[in-house]
Amino acid sequence: MIPLPPSTRIYLACGATDMRKGFDGLAVLAQQVLEQSPHSGALFAFRGKRGDLVKLLWYDGQGLCLFSKRMDRGRFVWPVTKTGKVGLTSAQLSMLLEGIDWRRPERTVAPLLAG
């Protein structure tokens, strides 16, 4: 996982993104579609049409970083909304990148007795 500062805002671009886009193309999407500055320190996540590739764009204070992950099996769970963007916590991002449905994570059974 990327060592993000605790205050980092995380945005998902809902819907499919053209995964041929690089730094500049994704920065334009962050600015125009997500209505956020790509140099704000927020992390922006984009998913391809097939759902097996995700790209993360993040400004670390010195320059833009572009990370990508492709799933060998399965797909990344991605929301569909009318607003075009969704905010996540760092824990939800970790689950998303592991292929876990971050919207409804399965919890283990809670212990009945303390200690």
Phi and psi in degrees as a GROMACS rama.xvg file:
@    title "Ramachandran Plot"
@    xaxis  label "Phi"
@    yaxis  label "Psi"
@TYPE xy
-73.3765  131.245  ILE-2
-75.5283  87.8442  PRO-3
-88.061  143.356  LEU-4
-60.887  147.249  PRO-5
-58.3166  -27.3316  PRO-6
-87.0356  4.71422  SER-7
-66.3895  128.881  THR-8
-85.4695  142.909  ARG-9
-125.364  127.713  ILE-10
-124.071  135.66  TYR-11
-102.093  133.312  LEU-12
-85.3325  110.698  ALA-13
-70.8181  149.79  CYS-14
88.0729  -175.656  GLY-15
-92.8723  145.167  ALA-16
-119.721  145.218  THR-17
-68.8313  110.538  ASP-18
-76.3719  1.24151  MET-19
-77.0056  -13.442  ARG-20
-68.9876  143.811  LYS-21
-111.974  -149.955  GLY-22
-51.1163  -56.9711  PHE-23
-66.3524  -44.873  ASP-24
-63.4083  -41.4336  GLY-25
-72.008  -33.547  LEU-26
-64.2869  -38.6939  ALA-27
-64.323  -41.8311  VAL-28
-62.2819  -42.0756  LEU-29
-59.5054  -40.0441  ALA-30
-76.5057  -43.5579  GLN-31
-88.603  -45.0087  GLN-32
-84.9161  -47.3675  VAL-33
-85.3928  -10.5427  LEU-34
57.0011  42.3867  GLU-35
-132.215  151.932  GLN-36
-75.9194  127.241  SER-37
-65.9592  -14.6093  PRO-38
-103.016  19.0588  HIS-39
-82.5273  -12.6149  SER-40
96.3703  -4.5904  GLY-41
-75.8728  157.728  ALA-42
-104.274  134.297  LEU-43
-117.373  129.397  PHE-44
-113.417  135.472  ALA-45
-130.638  141.235  PHE-46
-121.299  144.167  ARG-47
-76.8981  172.122  GLY-48
-62.5328  -41.4852  LYS-49
-73.5806  -20.6351  ARG-50
88.6151  2.73185  GLY-51
-102.609  1.02928  ASP-52
-129.843  134.307  LEU-53
-131.117  143.022  VAL-54
-123.284  139.182  LYS-55
-117.14  129.801  LEU-56
-115.091  129.477  LEU-57
-148.432  134.936  TRP-58
-97.1994  117.591  TYR-59
-94.0898  8.29383  ASP-60
103.745  -19.4157  GLY-61
-116.378  -27.2774  GLN-62
-179.253  172.164  GLY-63
-78.429  138.767  LEU-64
-113.826  139.188  CYS-65
-124.987  118.563  LEU-66
-116.021  146.702  PHE-67
-138.196  152.322  SER-68
-142.872  133.367  LYS-69
-117.984  131.2  ARG-70
-81.4304  133.585  MET-71
-70.4025  -42.1434  ASP-72
-134.759  145.495  ARG-73
88.3089  -176.525  GLY-74
-137.071  156.404  ARG-75
-77.7844  135.038  PHE-76
-76.8418  122.333  VAL-77
-131.388  136.51  TRP-78
-80.0851  158.663  PRO-79
-121.277  118.171  VAL-80
-134.671  166.364  THR-81
-81.5976  -22.9298  LYS-82
-79.7883  -23.5228  THR-83
89.9409  -7.20847  GLY-84
-148.001  153.4  LYS-85
-136.912  138.694  VAL-86
-92.9916  141.95  GLY-87
-126.424  160.934  LEU-88
-90.8642  167.522  THR-89
-65.8571  -32.2177  SER-90
-65.8871  -41.9421  ALA-91
-64.9281  -38.7973  GLN-92
-62.4947  -41.6282  LEU-93
-60.0264  -44.2627  SER-94
-64.5565  -43.0548  MET-95
-57.6932  -46.0931  LEU-96
-69.5479  -18.7326  LEU-97
-90.6115  -2.18587  GLU-98
84.6241  13.7368  GLY-99
-88.7888  142.459  ILE-100
-71.0323  98.0404  ASP-101
-70.459  -14.2237  TRP-102
-77.3686  -31.0078  ARG-103
-140.31  69.6854  ARG-104
-66.835  140.927  PRO-105
-80.4728  124.8  GLU-106
-96.6406  150.242  ARG-107
-76.1524  163.359  THR-108
-66.1549  132.721  VAL-109
-73.396  143.021  ALA-110
-64.6476  146.489  PRO-111
-80.7356  -32.9155  LEU-112
-121.057  145.41  LEU-113
-83.9115  137.534  ALA-114
